[in-house]
């Protein structure tokens, strides 16, 4: 038989098969990360302790502000605690699943380690964004949810079912938008060789999400909605739980923006890959 006549079956006959294979691979990543956390228990405990200290320190400005005012632009102390809770939860998710991978992209480019990712039979963008997981950082997420509960109890009202659904959708869309924004910043390493300074600045921009965007001037509100989209990740979900989201159109816009962000982020990665000079070339 002619070698050219030998037919091999595709690795993934359907898109569903590809999705299942990538899901199994990600599950293996999570299992390995859990083993790593168990092996270095002191490091996991230190991460949890630092997260708790950061949460306590972050509440000081909120308590200070509302010791002088009952409300700020229509937001009470309990409402702002809910916003801070959403911010803490998103930061925990980013620190657990996104930031560890984004911080390594510069190293992949500088050292040529990206060669290994590109030749593997998985999507290189997906692999570079999901390979590393830090489960201990999820403590920040759970503490954020606890802070949301404290804020709602302090407020003395129960959110409606519609408000809860809107908050979940907006929170998820906000997380996706922030993850894509961080990915775009990290992918710029293909042009600058190192994005350590850029990721550091982007990390500092996590702090404004602790407050409602209504606290800031118009220009900054636009920045926190369109560039670093904290409005979708913390303010709008908190508004849905506490005040009821009267602007219902924000929910489909958030979903549409998150879908466009994922598509644009992947397209930007493909453009960046074309500029990558292999370490073996």
Residue pairs with C-beta under 8 A, 6 or more apart in sequence:
11 21
11 121
12 18
12 21
21 122
22 122
22 123
22 126
25 122
26 130
29 130
29 131
29 132
29 133
30 133
30 135
33 132
33 133
33 134
33 135
34 135
37 43
37 44
37 134
37 135
37 136
43 136
44 135
44 136
47 134
47 136
47 137
47 139
48 136
48 139
51 92
51 137
51 139
51 140
51 143
52 139
52 143
54 140
55 88
55 140
55 143
55 147
58 84
58 88
58 210
59 81
59 84
62 77
62 80
62 81
62 84
62 210
62 211
63 77
65 72
65 80
66 72
66 76
66 77
66 80
70 76
70 77
72 80
72 214
72 215
73 212
73 214
73 215
74 214
74 243
75 83
75 212
75 214
75 215
76 155
77 154
78 151
78 152
78 154
78 155
78 156
78 242
79 151
79 155
79 212
79 238
79 242
79 243
80 151
80 211
80 212
81 147
81 148
81 150
81 151
81 154
82 147
82 148
82 151
82 152
82 155
82 238
82 241
82 242
83 209
83 210
83 211
83 212
83 234
83 235
83 238
84 144
84 147
84 151
84 210
84 211
84 234
85 144
85 145
85 146
85 147
85 148
85 149
85 150
85 151
85 238
86 144
86 148
86 171
86 209
86 233
86 234
86 237
86 238
87 144
87 206
87 209
87 210
87 230
87 233
87 234
88 140
88 141
88 143
88 144
88 147
88 210
89 140
89 141
89 144
89 145
89 148
89 171
90 144
90 171
90 174
90 175
90 178
90 209
90 233
90 234
91 140
91 144
91 206
91 209
92 137
92 138
92 139
92 140
92 141
92 142
92 143
92 144
93 138
93 141
93 175
94 175
94 178
94 179
94 182
94 206
95 134
95 137
95 140
96 133
96 134
96 135
96 136
96 137
96 138
96 141
97 130
97 133
97 179
98 129
98 179
98 182
98 183
99 182
99 199
99 203
100 132
100 133
100 134
101 128
101 129
101 130
101 131
101 132
102 129
102 182
102 183
102 185
102 186
102 199
103 186
103 199
104 128
104 131
104 132
105 128
105 186
105 187
105 189
105 195
106 186
106 189
106 193
106 194
106 195
106 196
107 113
108 114
108 117
108 128
109 189
109 190
109 193
109 276
110 189
110 193
110 194
111 279
112 278
112 279
112 280
113 279
114 124
114 128
114 276
115 278
115 279
115 280
117 124
117 127
117 128
118 124
118 273
120 127
124 273
125 266
125 269
125 270
129 183
148 238
148 241
151 242
152 158
152 159
152 241
152 242
155 242
157 242
159 167
159 240
159 241
159 242
160 244
162 244
163 240
163 241
163 244
163 245
164 240
164 241
166 237
166 240
166 245
166 248
166 251
167 237
167 238
167 240
167 241
168 237
169 251
169 254
169 255
170 232
170 233
170 236
170 237
170 240
170 245
170 250
170 251
170 254
171 233
171 237
172 258
173 232
173 254
173 255
173 257
173 258
174 229
174 230
174 231
174 232
174 233
174 234
174 236
174 237
174 254
175 233
176 258
176 261
176 262
177 229
177 232
177 233
177 254
177 257
177 258
177 261
178 228
178 229
178 230
178 233
180 258
180 261
180 262
180 264
180 265
181 202
181 227
181 228
181 229
181 261
182 199
182 202
183 265
183 269
184 265
184 268
185 195
185 198
185 199
185 202
186 195
186 198
186 199
187 265
187 268
187 269
187 272
188 195
188 198
188 272
189 195
190 272
190 273
190 275
190 276
191 272
191 275
192 198
202 228
205 228
208 216
208 220
208 224
208 228
208 230
209 224
209 228
209 230
209 233
209 234
209 235
210 234
212 235
212 238
212 239
213 220
213 221
213 224
213 225
213 230
213 231
213 235
214 221
214 235
216 224
221 231
224 230
224 231
225 231
225 232
229 257
232 250
232 254
232 257
236 245
236 250
236 254
239 245
245 251
